[in-house]
Amino acid sequence: MKIAKVVESNSITLAGTEKKAGDGAKYVTLKTVVTNETKASMDLTCSLPIVNALIDDQARRFDTIDELDEVAGNPECNAQLQPGFEDEMQFVYRVPKDANVAQWEFYEYDLEAEPVPTLVDLT
């Protein structure tokens, strides 16, 4: 997983339509490149191969929006990223306008192993 850019905005494009964050809110988009180094395919937008959270400077944890597969440029739902390949992926969060993004946490979803989260400093 490589973060290429972090973008804050008042709106995003979902399914070709502009969606505003709303009063007192903003969107934070992490533009990443995901490389599948596992032995199986993974669905980046409609399942849980990558568990993640955006964390602000108050230790509040934010989940991604539900419609990741509708974000312009993201893989479609059930588009399987095969082992050995990489794809661009945007993780989008709706957070309070005054939130100061501090960290991004992620780990591979695996029922058979204890999760080992990776924390990325975004300050």
C-alpha positions, 0 to 999 in steps of 0.5 A: 500500500502506497499513499500518493496524495491526501486531498481535502474537499467539500465535494466528491464525484460519485457515479458521475454526480457531485456529492457535497459533504454538507454543513460542518463536514468535509471529505478526506480522500487518500489516493493510494496504489494497492499491490496485491502481494497475497496468494488470492484475489481481493475486492478493494471496494465491496468487501473487507480485504483491507480494514482501515480507519482515518484517525484525527488528532483527537484519536477519533476513528472514521470509516470510509463512505459506503459507496467506494465503488462509485468514486470516480477512478476506483475499481468496480464492485467485485473487480478482483485485483489478482495476486502480483498486480496493482491498482489505484484506489481512493479511500474516502472519508466524511469527517467534521470540517475542523478535523485535523487528520493525523494517521491512517491505519490499515491491515489485511482482513484475515480470519485466521491470523491476528491483525497487525495494523500499519499506522501511517503518519499523515501530518 
